[in-house]
Amino acid sequence: MAKLRVEPFEDIGDPAILLNTDRDGIRIFQMAVSLAHDNGESTFEFDGITHHLVREDAAADVEIGPRRVIWRFDDARLAEMLDLMEPMVSNTTPGHQYVDLKSPVEVLVM
């Protein structure tokens, strides 16, 4: 069973957003990011939460609601995220990556 959860997090005392996944969960997210990169948007549902990814100029934002997460990133950031996720999918050991955000905090930890 895949794991994919988005939650507020503190990384060494700094507020962050945590995308907490296992390999199957990061694969699901990777596919959605790829579709948003290629088509301008994508949507998927996981564990009762709707995730909507939107390609938007100059954006790097995550909006977390009770049953919905809206991810807004520009094309360059989507491409960066795809590059960062590749070793997370292909390696068998746990790991994480950092993505700069503009709001609601400055860092996404994948």
C-alpha positions in Angstrom: 0.0 0.0 0.0 1.4 3.4 -1.0 2.0 6.2 1.4 1.6 9.8 0.5 1.0 12.5 3.1 1.4 16.3 3.1 1.8 18.1 6.4 3.4 21.0 8.2 6.9 20.2 9.5 9.9 21.7 11.2 13.3 21.1 9.7 16.0 22.0 12.2 13.6 24.6 13.8 12.5 26.1 10.5 8.9 25.7 9.3 8.5 23.5 6.2 6.0 21.4 4.3 6.7 17.7 4.4 5.7 15.4 1.5 6.0 12.1 3.4 6.0 9.1 1.0 7.3 5.7 0.4 8.6 4.7 -3.1 5.1 4.0 -4.4 3.9 7.3 -3.1 6.7 9.3 -4.7 6.0 7.5 -8.0 2.4 8.7 -7.8 3.5 12.2 -7.1 6.2 12.0 -9.8 3.6 11.1 -12.4 1.4 14.0 -11.4 4.3 16.4 -11.5 5.3 15.1 -15.0 1.7 15.5 -16.2 1.5 19.1 -14.8 4.9 19.9 -16.5 3.7 18.5 -19.9 0.0 19.6 -19.8 -0.2 22.5 -17.5 -2.1 20.7 -14.7 -2.9 17.3 -13.2 -5.1 16.0 -10.4 -5.1 12.8 -8.4 -6.8 11.6 -5.3 -5.0 9.7 -2.5 -6.5 8.6 0.8 -9.4 11.0 0.4 -7.3 14.0 -0.4 -7.4 15.7 -3.8 -4.1 16.9 -5.1 -4.2 19.5 -7.9 -0.9 20.5 -9.5 -0.9 23.6 -11.7 1.9 25.0 -13.8 1.8 28.8 -13.2 4.5 31.4 -14.1 6.7 32.5 -11.2 4.9 30.2 -8.7 6.3 27.9 -6.0 3.4 27.6 -3.6 1.5 24.8 -1.7 -2.0 25.4 -0.3 -3.1 22.8 2.2 -6.8 22.4 3.0 -8.7 19.8 4.9 -9.4 17.6 1.8 -7.4 19.3 -0.9 -3.8 20.3 -1.6 -3.1 22.7 -4.4 0.5 22.7 -5.8 1.5 25.7 -7.9 4.9 25.7 -9.6 6.5 27.3 -12.6 7.8 25.1 -15.4 11.4 25.3 -14.2 10.5 24.2 -10.7 8.4 21.3 -12.0 11.5 20.2 -14.1 13.7 20.6 -11.0 11.3 18.5 -8.9 11.3 15.7 -11.5 15.1 15.6 -11.5 15.1 15.5 -7.7 12.6 12.7 -7.5 14.5 10.4 -9.9 17.0 9.1 -7.4 14.2 8.7 -4.8 12.3 6.4 -7.2 15.3 4.5 -8.5 17.2 3.9 -5.2 16.2 1.4 -2.6 17.4 3.4 0.4 15.4 6.2 2.0 16.3 9.8 1.2 14.9 13.3 0.9 15.2 16.4 -1.2 14.5 20.1 -0.6 12.6 22.4 -2.9 12.4 26.1 -2.4 8.9 27.6 -1.9 7.5 31.1 -1.9 4.5 30.3 0.4 3.2 29.3 2.9 6.8 28.5 4.0 10.2 28.6 2.3 10.9 24.8 2.0 9.2 21.7 0.8 10.9 18.5 2.1 10.2 15.5 -0.2 
